[in-house]
Amino acid sequence: MKRVTMLVFILLVALLGGCASPASSDMQTPTGSSLLVSGPDISKRYTRADLEALPPIQSTFNNVAYLGVSVATLLEDAGFNLDEIKAIKAVASDGYSVNYDPSQALGAQDIVAYAQANGELTADDGAFRVVLPGQEGKLNVRMLIELQVVK
């Protein structure tokens, strides 16, 4: 009898656990599919389609070609005056962040990527990533969810 009771209990827990999964995924925030560009007076959210509507740039890091929009173009589109920017902070969904001097991230080939040139970004890249050719890997933030501008 104890075995039957234990089996029923395990099945009940498994069923309830399965029922809880869809509800928890419905409650996830859309941060993985959108990018927030924020600063003292500006807060604008971009989807991939929004980024694709801006002039595309191809840039290469570690022999991988990426497609995206220049960081400078994105910040200007959000309403920032590039001459007033003192710093830029890139924030990843896992909490990792990097602070850039404008000279590090506003070059012509510095982009927020939304795809590889030959297809989608990898799962490790997330929906968006920073691509700064010639910079260290730790400065090329993957799983990008926000660019914070300091004026």
VENUR-V422505 format. One record per run of one state. SS is the DSSP state (H for helix, E for strand, L for the rest). FROM is the first residue (numbers start at 1). TO is the last residue. If there is no record, write none. Layout:
BEGIN
ss=SS from=FROM to=TO
ss=SS from=FROM to=TO
END
This chain:
BEGIN
ss=L from=1 to=1
ss=H from=2 to=26
ss=L from=27 to=29
ss=H from=30 to=33
ss=E from=34 to=38
ss=L from=39 to=42
ss=E from=43 to=47
ss=H from=48 to=52
ss=L from=53 to=56
ss=E from=57 to=61
ss=L from=62 to=63
ss=E from=64 to=70
ss=H from=71 to=78
ss=L from=79 to=81
ss=H from=82 to=84
ss=L from=85 to=86
ss=E from=87 to=92
ss=L from=93 to=96
ss=E from=97 to=100
ss=L from=101 to=101
ss=H from=102 to=105
ss=L from=106 to=110
ss=E from=111 to=116
ss=L from=117 to=118
ss=E from=119 to=119
ss=L from=120 to=128
ss=E from=129 to=131
ss=L from=132 to=136
ss=H from=137 to=139
ss=L from=140 to=143
ss=E from=144 to=150
ss=L from=151 to=151
END
